[in-house]
Protein backbone atom coordinates (compact mmCIF):
# COMPACT_ATOMS: atom_id res chain seq x y z
CA UNK A 1 0.00 0.00 0.00
CA UNK A 2 1.21 3.49 -0.75
CA UNK A 3 0.78 6.40 1.67
CA UNK A 4 -2.51 7.54 0.13
CA UNK A 5 -3.97 4.06 0.51
CA UNK A 6 -2.80 3.89 4.13
CA UNK A 7 -4.45 7.26 4.87
CA UNK A 8 -7.68 6.03 3.32
CA UNK A 9 -7.44 2.79 5.29
CA UNK A 10 -6.95 4.75 8.53
CA UNK A 11 -10.15 6.68 7.85
CA UNK A 12 -12.09 3.45 7.22
CA UNK A 13 -10.67 1.75 10.30
CA UNK A 14 -11.53 4.73 12.51
CA UNK A 15 -15.12 4.22 11.42
CA UNK A 16 -14.85 0.49 12.24
CA UNK A 17 -13.44 1.24 15.71
CA UNK A 18 -16.18 3.72 16.58
CA UNK A 19 -18.89 1.38 15.25
CA UNK A 20 -17.43 -1.58 17.18
CA UNK A 21 -17.42 0.32 20.47
CA UNK A 22 -20.86 1.84 19.82
CA UNK A 23 -22.38 -1.58 19.06
CA UNK A 24 -20.88 -3.06 22.24
CA UNK A 25 -21.96 -0.09 24.35
CA UNK A 26 -18.52 0.02 25.96
CA UNK A 27 -14.84 0.17 25.13
CA UNK A 28 -11.88 2.52 25.00
CA UNK A 29 -12.08 4.76 21.92
CA UNK A 30 -9.20 7.13 22.75
CA UNK A 31 -6.42 4.58 22.97
CA UNK A 32 -7.85 2.58 20.06
CA UNK A 33 -7.87 5.61 17.79
CA UNK A 34 -4.48 6.97 18.88
CA UNK A 35 -2.68 3.69 18.14
CA UNK A 36 -4.09 3.27 14.64
CA UNK A 37 -1.32 4.73 12.46
CA UNK A 38 1.26 2.62 14.29
CA UNK A 39 -0.77 -0.56 13.76
CA UNK A 40 -1.51 0.20 10.11
CA UNK A 41 2.15 0.90 9.40
CA UNK A 42 3.22 -2.35 11.05
CA UNK A 43 0.59 -4.66 9.57
CA UNK A 44 0.44 -3.22 6.07
CA UNK A 45 4.02 -2.03 5.46
CA UNK A 46 6.52 -3.45 7.96
CA UNK A 47 5.76 -6.79 9.64
CA UNK A 48 6.22 -10.25 8.17
CA UNK A 49 3.00 -12.12 8.95
CA UNK A 50 0.50 -14.45 7.34
CA UNK A 51 -3.20 -14.25 8.25
CA UNK A 52 -3.72 -17.70 6.68
CA UNK A 53 -1.11 -19.12 9.08
CA UNK A 54 -1.25 -17.05 12.32
CA UNK A 55 1.16 -19.42 14.12
CA UNK A 56 3.82 -19.33 11.38
CA UNK A 57 7.06 -19.80 13.39
CA UNK A 58 9.00 -17.15 11.43
CA UNK A 59 6.36 -14.42 11.73
CA UNK A 60 7.15 -11.09 13.32
CA UNK A 61 5.32 -10.71 16.62
CA UNK A 62 3.15 -7.79 17.70
CA UNK A 63 2.41 -7.34 21.40
CA UNK A 64 -0.39 -4.97 22.41
CA UNK A 65 0.60 -4.08 25.95
CA UNK A 66 -2.23 -1.56 26.32
CA UNK A 67 -4.76 -4.34 25.81
CA UNK A 68 -7.80 -2.19 26.58
CA UNK A 69 -7.18 -0.60 23.15
CA UNK A 70 -8.16 -3.91 21.55
CA UNK A 71 -10.81 -2.39 19.21
CA UNK A 72 -8.00 -0.78 17.21
CA UNK A 73 -6.11 -4.05 16.94
CA UNK A 74 -9.28 -5.99 16.06
CA UNK A 75 -10.13 -3.52 13.28
CA UNK A 76 -6.64 -3.97 11.81
CA UNK A 77 -6.78 -7.77 12.18
CA UNK A 78 -10.14 -7.80 10.38
CA UNK A 79 -8.82 -5.73 7.49
CA UNK A 80 -5.63 -7.84 7.32
CA UNK A 81 -7.66 -11.06 7.08
CA UNK A 82 -7.19 -12.68 10.51
CA UNK A 83 -10.88 -12.34 11.36
CA UNK A 84 -13.91 -11.23 9.37
CA UNK A 85 -15.14 -7.64 9.51
CA UNK A 86 -18.54 -8.99 10.61
CA UNK A 87 -16.94 -10.45 13.75
CA UNK A 88 -16.24 -6.89 14.97
CA UNK A 89 -19.95 -6.73 15.84
CA UNK A 90 -19.39 -9.41 18.50
CA UNK A 91 -16.94 -7.28 20.51
CA UNK A 92 -17.40 -7.80 24.28
CA UNK A 93 -20.28 -10.24 23.81
CA UNK A 94 -20.47 -13.60 25.60
CA UNK A 95 -18.55 -16.36 23.81
CA UNK A 96 -16.95 -13.88 21.40
CA UNK A 97 -13.27 -14.14 20.50
CA UNK A 98 -13.13 -10.34 20.67
CA UNK A 99 -13.08 -9.43 24.33
CA UNK A 100 -12.40 -6.07 25.97
CA UNK A 101 -8.73 -6.95 26.40
CA UNK A 102 -6.80 -8.72 23.67
CA UNK A 103 -6.61 -12.49 24.17
CA UNK A 104 -4.73 -15.24 22.27
CA UNK A 105 -8.00 -16.98 21.37
CA UNK A 106 -8.22 -14.28 18.69
CA UNK A 107 -6.15 -15.17 15.61
CA UNK A 108 -3.19 -12.81 15.37
CA UNK A 109 -3.08 -11.99 19.09
CA UNK A 110 0.08 -13.15 20.86
CA UNK A 111 -0.54 -12.18 24.49
CA UNK A 112 -3.36 -12.05 27.00
CA UNK A 113 -3.42 -8.44 28.12
CA UNK A 114 -5.21 -7.42 31.26
CA UNK A 115 -2.88 -5.76 33.71
CA UNK A 116 -0.97 -2.86 32.23
CA UNK A 117 2.83 -2.85 32.15
CA UNK A 118 3.42 -6.50 31.26
CA UNK A 119 3.69 -6.24 27.49
CA UNK A 120 7.30 -5.12 27.23
CA UNK A 121 8.42 -7.98 29.50
CA UNK A 122 6.48 -10.47 27.38
CA UNK A 123 7.88 -8.96 24.18
CA UNK A 124 11.41 -9.21 25.58
CA UNK A 125 10.78 -12.88 26.34
CA UNK A 126 9.69 -13.42 22.71
CA UNK A 127 12.77 -11.58 21.44
CA UNK A 128 15.12 -13.65 23.59
CA UNK A 129 13.31 -16.86 22.56
CA UNK A 130 14.02 -15.99 18.92
CA UNK A 131 17.70 -15.82 19.75
CA UNK A 132 17.62 -19.19 21.52
CA UNK A 133 15.68 -20.75 18.63
CA UNK A 134 17.99 -19.23 15.99
CA UNK A 135 15.05 -17.38 14.44
CA UNK A 136 15.22 -13.96 12.82
CA UNK A 137 11.80 -12.52 13.53
CA UNK A 138 11.25 -9.08 15.04
CA UNK A 139 9.07 -8.34 18.04
CA UNK A 140 7.08 -5.09 18.19
CA UNK A 141 5.52 -3.91 21.45
CA UNK A 142 3.03 -1.07 21.76
CA UNK A 143 2.77 0.53 25.19
CA UNK A 144 0.46 3.26 26.39
CA UNK A 145 2.03 6.29 28.04
CA UNK A 146 -0.17 5.79 31.11
CA UNK A 147 1.14 2.29 31.71
CA UNK A 148 4.68 3.64 31.72
CA UNK A 149 3.97 4.50 35.39
CA UNK A 150 4.50 0.78 36.06
CA UNK A 151 7.94 -0.23 37.32
CA UNK A 152 7.85 -3.43 35.27
CA UNK A 153 8.07 -1.36 32.08
CA UNK A 154 11.39 0.14 33.15
CA UNK A 155 12.75 -3.18 34.44
CA UNK A 156 11.98 -4.69 31.02
CA UNK A 157 13.61 -1.73 29.23
CA UNK A 158 16.78 -2.12 31.31
CA UNK A 159 16.79 -5.89 30.73
CA UNK A 160 16.35 -5.42 26.97
CA UNK A 161 19.35 -3.13 26.93
CA UNK A 162 21.40 -5.48 29.11
CA UNK A 163 20.62 -8.49 26.90
CA UNK A 164 21.08 -6.46 23.69
CA UNK A 165 17.69 -7.46 22.35
CA UNK A 166 18.20 -5.85 18.96
CA UNK A 167 15.15 -7.63 17.52
CA UNK A 168 12.78 -5.84 19.95
CA UNK A 169 11.16 -2.55 18.93
CA UNK A 170 8.96 -0.75 21.45
CA UNK A 171 6.57 2.11 20.75
CA UNK A 172 4.96 4.37 23.33
CA UNK A 173 1.60 5.75 22.22
CA UNK A 174 2.07 9.20 23.76
CA UNK A 175 -1.55 10.38 23.67
CA UNK A 176 -1.10 12.03 27.11
CA UNK A 177 -4.31 10.59 28.57
CA UNK A 178 -4.84 7.83 31.15
CA UNK A 179 -8.11 6.22 32.15
CA UNK A 180 -9.49 9.24 33.96
CA UNK A 181 -6.88 12.01 33.83
CA UNK A 182 -4.03 13.46 31.82
CA UNK A 183 -0.80 11.52 32.27
CA UNK A 184 1.16 14.53 33.54
CA UNK A 185 -1.35 14.96 36.38
CA UNK A 186 -0.69 11.39 37.52
CA UNK A 187 3.06 11.12 36.96
CA UNK A 188 5.25 12.96 34.51
CA UNK A 189 7.14 10.76 32.06
CA UNK A 190 9.45 13.52 30.90
CA UNK A 191 12.10 13.39 29.66
CA UNK A 192 10.54 10.40 27.85
CA UNK A 193 12.72 10.63 24.74
CA UNK A 194 15.92 10.34 26.76
CA UNK A 195 14.50 7.50 28.84
N, C-alpha and C positions, 0 to 999 in steps of 0.2 A: 504494500500500500504506500502511496506517496503521501505527502503531508496534507494535501487537500482532502484525500480520502480519510485520513485519520481524524481530521477536524470534523468532517461530516459524521464519522462513526461516533465521535465523542458526543455530538449533539443527539444522535439517536439513542445512545446508551444512557445519557442523562434522563431522557424521557422514560426509558425502561426502568431505571432506578426509582424515579419518582412514582411511576405506576405500580411497581412492585411493593413499595412501602405503603402507598395509599391503599392498595388492595388488601394488604395484611392488617392495616390499621395500626401498625407500629413498626419501628425500625429507626435507624440512624442515618438520616439523609446527609448531614453535613460531612461526616467522614467518608461516606460512600461517594459523594460528588467530588470531594477534594482529592481523592486518590486516583481518579479516573485517567488522567493523562499518563500517569506513571504506569498503570496497568495496561493501557492500550499500547503504549510504546513497547513494553516488555512482550506482551502476547502477540502483537502483530508486526513487530520489527526486530526484536532482539533475541528472545528466548528460543531455544531448540525444544520443541514439544510436539506431541502427536495426539490429538483428541481421540483418534481411533485406537490408540494404545496408551492410556493414561499412566500405566505402570512401566513404560519403556525404561529400562535401566539406565540408559544414557541421556535421558531427558534432563534439561535444566530444571531446577526446583524453584518454586515461588512459595514463600512463607508469608501469609498475612498475619502479622503479629496483632494488629488492631482488628481482631476478629469480628467486632460489632459492626464493622464496615463491610460486612459480607454482601449486602445488596450490590455494591460496586463490582466485587469479584464475580458474583453470580451472573451479572449482566454480561461481563466480559467472557466468562466461560460459555454462556449461551451463544454468544455471537461467534466464538471460536469453534464451537461444535462439540463441546464436552457434554452439554445438556441441551434440551430443546428450549426455545424461547417461551413456549407455553408453560413449561415447568416453573417459570418465574412467578406465575400466579399462585403457586403452592407455598410460597415463602411463609415461614412460621406457622404452618398448619400441621396438625397432628399427622404423623407418619410421612411427612415430607422429607426429602433429602436436603432441602434448603432451609436450615434452621437459622435462628438469629445470630449465632456465631458459627463461623465456618467449621466444618466437620469432615473428616476423611471419607465418610460415606458418600460424599458428593464427588463425582469424578473430577479430577484435576485439583482437588484440595489435598495438601500434604499433611496438615497439622490440625488437631483439635484446638481451637482457640477460645478460651473462656477468660481466664485471668490475664490481665495485661502484663507485659514485660517479659513474657517467656519466649517470644518468637525469635529473638536474636540468638538466644542460647540454643534453641532447636535448630536454627539455620546453621550455626557453627557446628553442631553435631553432624548435620548432613554434609557440610563442607569437609570436615575431617574424615568422615566415612568415605567420601570420594577418594581421598588420598590413600586410605588404607586399602580400598578396593581397586586402586589403579585406574580410576575413572576420571574423565576430564570434563564433567559437567560443572556448571556454575550454579550457585545458590543465591537467590535474590530474596531479601527480607524487607518488608515494608512495615515500619513502625509509626505509630502516631506520636506527635510531640507530647501529648499528655502522659502517655505511658513512659516517657523518658524520665519521669519522676522516680521510677522503680530502680532500686539498686541493682537488680539482676541485669538490666540493660547494660550498665556500665561495667559490671563484672564480665559479661559476655564480650563487650568491646575490647576490654583489656586482654582477655583470653585469646580473642581472634588475632590481636596484634602479636601477642607472645608466641602463638603457634603459627604465625605467618600464613594465615588462611587467605591466600591470594585469590581463591575461587569463591569468596563470599563478598557480596555487594549489598550494603544496607542503605535504605532510603529512609529519611524521616519526613513524613508528611507534615510540614510546618504550617498547619492551618490556624494555629494560635488559639484553638478552642478545645476545652475539655468537656466532660459531660454536662457540667452546669455553670462553668465560669471560663473566663479567659485564662490561658496557661500562665501568663505572667502574674496573675493574681494568686495562683496556687503556689508556683515555684518557678522562678526564672531559669530558663535553660541557657541563657547567654553567658559566655560566648559560645554558642552552639557550633559554629563553623570550626573553631579551633579544637573543640572537644572531639 
